[in-house]
Amino acid sequence: MTDTIAPPRAERAVPPPPKTPARRTSAWLSTHPRARLTLLLTAPLFWLVLVYIVALVLLLVTAFWSVDSFTGEIITDWTLDNIVTVLTGTLYQTVTLRTIGIALAVTVVDVVIALPIAFYMAKIATPRVQRLLVIAVLMPLWASYLVKAYAWRSVLSQDGLLEWVLAPFGLHTPGYGLTATVITLSYLWLPYVILPIYAGLERVPDSLLEASADLGGRSWRTIRHVVLPLAMPAIIAGTIFSFSLSLGDYITVNIVGGTTQMLGNLVYTNVGAANNLPLAAAIALIPIVIIFGYLALVRRTGALDNL
């Protein structure tokens, strides 16, 4: 018997899927990358403009209004009285200088503490220890801001833990006030300073440290002439967080500051108790101007690239 080969069957052509509006839109976006990028950025940019830029513009406009001293209603006539009051008033000048001083002190304290921690994390610790340290640095951010502030209030009180530790040495806790404010704010913003410095030090090549050691450079000389110049943009990036966050804080001052006042407290008082929103807006312009000036200065250092 001879095998017979069956003739091949004619293959049926599979019709293409119907072109729905979604498919047509997807096909058009695949060939237009700029349109994809525009659609991707439209929502966040709209939110940024609406919440941040529009809010700042409204704040600026409100600062040029006034309040009727009899009825308490806001008068929308343009005036420079609030700006002049803030710029010439002794109280506002004193509080502004105190706020800047506290912000600078917090920044210095955080940088001094963050540098050795970040250097150990980036250059000395093993990968496993490095991961554990990163988690340890991030863990305080999981707790509530108020919980941490009130915890420091308890520690710094006259009968608190710090007083119990210092008493055998004849020392006493500083209590509530300027020092307590600096200590608490330094603790709150320390993770925001450690992480940018750690990221910057990680990018410093280990070969440079080895070359410095081969050429006879000791540890402190290597840190001073090799590590610090290369890590300076990252350090400045960390100071942006501590300085700006301290500049606008008012809750910590209310909790541990005692009678100490900062610009945020004046804004809060005029918005709430005094019911003078235009004056509060004029006061709020002071930290905004300061931080924008600070950002303009650090922009030239390349520090913003480390954020």
Phi and psi in degrees as a GROMACS rama.xvg file:
@    title "Ramachandran Plot"
@    xaxis  label "Phi"
@    yaxis  label "Psi"
@TYPE xy
-103.715  136.772  THR-2
-73.8631  135.192  ASP-3
-102.848  136.542  THR-4
-99.4339  123.502  ILE-5
-71.8198  140.303  ALA-6
-66.5286  142.41  PRO-7
-62.1131  142.194  PRO-8
-80.5073  146.745  ARG-9
-73.7499  124.121  ALA-10
-75.1432  136.173  GLU-11
-81.3542  134.858  ARG-12
-72.9488  129.282  ALA-13
-81.6672  122.425  VAL-14
-69.0763  143.251  PRO-15
-65.5685  152.715  PRO-16
-63.8693  149.385  PRO-17
-63.789  143.663  PRO-18
-85.2663  92.1213  LYS-19
-78.72  163.926  THR-20
-57.4378  -35.7106  PRO-21
-65.9101  -41.1097  ALA-22
-67.7366  -40.0668  ARG-23
-64.6122  -39.9373  ARG-24
-65.8042  -41.9292  THR-25
-63.3798  -41.9559  SER-26
-65.1795  -37.5949  ALA-27
-69.8641  -39.6645  TRP-28
-68.2229  -29.8826  LEU-29
-65.9579  -21.505  SER-30
-104.447  1.89881  THR-31
-130.793  83.4278  HIS-32
-63.0054  -32.8355  PRO-33
-66.7531  -35.5735  ARG-34
-66.7114  -39.0962  ALA-35
-60.9523  -45.43  ARG-36
-63.7669  -39.4616  LEU-37
-63.0738  -45.8431  THR-38
-64.8851  -35.1767  LEU-39
-67.2679  -36.7567  LEU-40
-93.7957  -9.19954  LEU-41
-61.5959  -48.8883  THR-42
-64.3558  -51.905  ALA-43
-64.4912  -36.7594  PRO-44
-67.8083  -37.7497  LEU-45
-61.9213  -43.4427  PHE-46
-64.8848  -40.4403  TRP-47
-63.7631  -45.1703  LEU-48
-65.1007  -42.2165  VAL-49
-69.3236  -46.182  LEU-50
-84.3192  -37.5267  VAL-51
-98.1672  -59.7475  TYR-52
-68.6633  -46.3166  ILE-53
-62.4495  -38.541  VAL-54
-63.5482  -40.049  ALA-55
-66.4642  -39.7645  LEU-56
-64.093  -44.392  VAL-57
-63.6266  -37.0711  LEU-58
-62.9596  -43.6195  LEU-59
-62.7205  -41.586  LEU-60
-65.1127  -42.8441  VAL-61
-62.4758  -30.5853  THR-62
-64.1652  -19.9033  ALA-63
-97.886  10.6422  PHE-64
-100.108  -175.657  TRP-65
-143.848  173.477  SER-66
-121.588  134.127  VAL-67
-69.4656  120.382  ASP-68
-66.9049  -19.6205  SER-69
-92.0069  -49.212  PHE-70
-94.1642  -21.1103  THR-71
79.7643  5.50583  GLY-72
-82.6943  150.596  GLU-73
-79.8324  130.631  ILE-74
-101.363  123.103  ILE-75
-87.9039  17.928  THR-76
-77.4132  141.172  ASP-77
-74.6356  132.246  TRP-78
-153.197  153.214  THR-79
-102.937  11.4803  LEU-80
-60.753  -43.2178  ASP-81
-65.903  -41.5969  ASN-82
-63.5165  -43.9797  ILE-83
-64.2065  -40.8461  VAL-84
-61.4501  -43.1767  THR-85
-68.8302  -39.0427  VAL-86
-76.23  -28.5337  LEU-87
-106.195  -15.9299  THR-88
-70.9385  132.929  GLY-89
-62.8488  -39.3318  THR-90
-59.8995  -46.6666  LEU-91
-69.3269  -35.2944  TYR-92
-65.4256  -42.8521  GLN-93
-64.941  -45.5932  THR-94
-67.103  -35.8368  VAL-95
-63.2051  -46.4339  THR-96
-64.0325  -39.3669  LEU-97
-64.9321  -41.6828  ARG-98
-64.0098  -44.7539  THR-99
-63.3044  -40.9435  ILE-100
-62.7854  -42.4787  GLY-101
-64.5415  -43.6092  ILE-102
-62.5751  -40.8399  ALA-103
-67.9059  -40.4257  LEU-104
-64.0147  -42.9962  ALA-105
-62.0684  -40.6343  VAL-106
-64.2747  -44.4631  THR-107
-63.8553  -44.9779  VAL-108
-61.3641  -44.1938  VAL-109
-65.8132  -40.1941  ASP-110
-65.5756  -42.2715  VAL-111
-62.7972  -39.0678  VAL-112
-77.705  -37.9816  ILE-113
-73.3748  -32.083  ALA-114
-59.4454  -54.6724  LEU-115
-64.4565  -35.714  PRO-116
-64.7863  -47.0937  ILE-117
-65.9114  -37.3315  ALA-118
-66.2641  -41.6679  PHE-119
-64.2709  -41.2364  TYR-120
-63.6076  -40.1166  MET-121
-84.5267  -32.9054  ALA-122
-121.01  -16.5161  LYS-123
-115.361  -44.3244  ILE-124
-65.7981  147.383  ALA-125
-70.2713  161.95  THR-126
-54.1981  -39.1549  PRO-127
-67.2322  -47.0557  ARG-128
-64.8616  -35.4189  VAL-129
-60.761  -44.5839  GLN-130
-63.8584  -39.6914  ARG-131
-65.2131  -38.8517  LEU-132
-68.1287  -38.1207  LEU-133
-62.0915  -41.9594  VAL-134
-63.4339  -41.3299  ILE-135
-63.4815  -36.7029  ALA-136
-69.5442  -36.1356  VAL-137
-80.3439  -22.3312  LEU-138
-58.4495  -40.9422  MET-139
-60.0806  -24.5309  PRO-140
-71.5715  -16.8549  LEU-141
-78.0395  -18.501  TRP-142
-87.7577  156.708  ALA-143
-67.3635  144.254  SER-144
-57.1715  -45.7233  TYR-145
-67.1415  -37.082  LEU-146
-61.3754  -44.1058  VAL-147
-67.3059  -39.9008  LYS-148
-65.8096  -44.0299  ALA-149
-70.3228  -28.1327  TYR-150
-64.1163  -42.2607  ALA-151
-68.6873  -30.5575  TRP-152
-61.5024  -40.655  ARG-153
-68.5916  -40.6014  SER-154
-65.8705  -38.9826  VAL-155
-88.6346  -1.18664  LEU-156
-69.2209  166.911  SER-157
-63.9814  -27.6683  GLN-158
-110.023  22.4425  ASP-159
-87.3701  -173.695  GLY-160
-64.7582  -40.5334  LEU-161
-64.3837  -39.0033  LEU-162
-63.5208  -39.2622  GLU-163
-65.8828  -34.3109  TRP-164
-76.0414  -38.21  VAL-165
-83.9083  -22.7771  LEU-166
-57.008  -42.8775  ALA-167
-61.6419  -21.5898  PRO-168
-96.9689  7.37363  PHE-169
77.0441  16.0273  GLY-170
-106.808  163.517  LEU-171
-135.991  154.595  HIS-172
-67.5282  146.144  THR-173
-67.1862  -13.6792  PRO-174
72.2983  -163.968  GLY-175
-85.0709  143.283  TYR-176
151.416  -152.296  GLY-177
-64.2681  -45.8545  LEU-178
-63.5111  -42.6705  THR-179
-63.0889  -36.2782  ALA-180
-64.3052  -44.9431  THR-181
-63.7599  -42.859  VAL-182
-62.4417  -47.6444  ILE-183
-66.5157  -44.9171  THR-184
-65.082  -36.3021  LEU-185
-62.8525  -40.0313  SER-186
-67.1249  -42.0198  TYR-187
-64.1576  -39.4755  LEU-188
-98.8404  0.964908  TRP-189
-58.804  -43.5234  LEU-190
-59.6968  -33.0883  PRO-191
-69.7578  -19.1014  TYR-192
-92.2733  -37.3378  VAL-193
-64.356  -45.818  ILE-194
-63.877  -45.7138  LEU-195
-63.9312  -38.3385  PRO-196
-67.4694  -40.4678  ILE-197
-61.1721  -43.4492  TYR-198
-64.1033  -38.0904  ALA-199
-70.0188  -39.4834  GLY-200
-69.4528  -29.5568  LEU-201
-63.4045  -28.477  GLU-202
-83.1814  -7.08788  ARG-203
-75.8207  120.947  VAL-204
-63.6478  136.897  PRO-205
-64.9622  -25.6357  ASP-206
-62.9389  -30.6549  SER-207
-68.4883  -38.8783  LEU-208
-67.2198  -39.8813  LEU-209
-66.3929  -38.5568  GLU-210
-64.9367  -39.6288  ALA-211
-63.981  -39.9408  SER-212
-67.2117  -38.6946  ALA-213
-64.9788  -30.9469  ASP-214
-87.1018  7.394  LEU-215
94.1714  7.36179  GLY-216
-75.5217  127.459  GLY-217
-78.7383  175.165  ARG-218
-59.7448  -50.3086  SER-219
-66.3342  -36.7483  TRP-220
-67.964  -37.9838  ARG-221
-64.9898  -42.6826  THR-222
-63.7613  -40.5768  ILE-223
-72.6563  -42.5505  ARG-224
-99.8428  -14.1138  HIS-225
-117.209  -54.1258  VAL-226
-72.0444  -51.6203  VAL-227
-61.8073  -45.1882  LEU-228
-60.1512  -38.2047  PRO-229
-75.5362  -29.5244  LEU-230
-91.574  -2.81794  ALA-231
-58.5328  -43.4432  MET-232
-58.6891  -38.2379  PRO-233
-68.0977  -37.3292  ALA-234
-63.8824  -44.8348  ILE-235
-64.2327  -37.2583  ILE-236
-60.4921  -39.3744  ALA-237
-67.0268  -35.0446  GLY-238
-67.5656  -25.2601  THR-239
-60.7719  -42.7078  ILE-240
-66.0535  -52.4768  PHE-241
-64.9756  -39.9933  SER-242
-69.1595  -48.6063  PHE-243
-69.0459  -40.2283  SER-244
-67.5455  -36.8967  LEU-245
-70.4741  -33.4881  SER-246
-64.1264  -34.1201  LEU-247
-103.177  5.50229  GLY-248
-77.1015  144.477  ASP-249
-140.476  -17.5955  TYR-250
-71.5771  -46.4422  ILE-251
-60.3812  -38.9018  THR-252
-64.1026  -38.5889  VAL-253
-66.2779  -30.0895  ASN-254
-84.4269  -46.6112  ILE-255
-120.475  -1.48473  VAL-256
-82.3591  -11.2353  GLY-257
65.4445  -121.775  GLY-258
-91.6891  2.23798  THR-259
-67.231  137.502  THR-260
-122.214  144.402  GLN-261
-126.148  175.927  MET-262
-59.9383  -37.4754  LEU-263
-60.6111  -35.7893  GLY-264
-66.092  -39.2588  ASN-265
-65.445  -39.501  LEU-266
-62.8281  -46.3729  VAL-267
-62.4538  -41.2054  TYR-268
-65.5289  -42.6256  THR-269
-72.7857  -28.2729  ASN-270
-74.8145  -40.5906  VAL-271
-91.106  -78.7844  GLY-272
-66.3506  -45.7867  ALA-273
-80.1732  -19.6636  ALA-274
54.0328  43.802  ASN-275
-121.37  78.7958  ASN-276
-62.5676  -41.4559  LEU-277
-59.7713  -42.8181  PRO-278
-66.9517  -38.2622  LEU-279
-61.8898  -39.4967  ALA-280
-65.4729  -38.4306  ALA-281
-65.6249  -38.5815  ALA-282
-67.8259  -39.5262  ILE-283
-64.9288  -21.7672  ALA-284
-68.8174  -23.4156  LEU-285
-63.6719  -55.1829  ILE-286
-63.984  -30.1258  PRO-287
-64.06  -45.3117  ILE-288
-65.0276  -40.9469  VAL-289
-63.1604  -46.0268  ILE-290
-71.3849  -34.3002  ILE-291
-66.4061  -37.9616  PHE-292
-65.2913  -39.1502  GLY-293
-65.528  -41.8182  TYR-294
-64.4688  -36.4334  LEU-295
-65.0439  -34.4095  ALA-296
-72.6733  -44.048  LEU-297
-78.015  -15.716  VAL-298
-60.6856  -32.3516  ARG-299
-72.6889  -18.0472  ARG-300
-84.9863  -8.94351  THR-301
80.7123  10.2272  GLY-302
-66.5832  -30.9178  ALA-303
-65.5128  -20.028  LEU-304
-71.9621  -15.0638  ASP-305
-91.5838  -2.08058  ASN-306
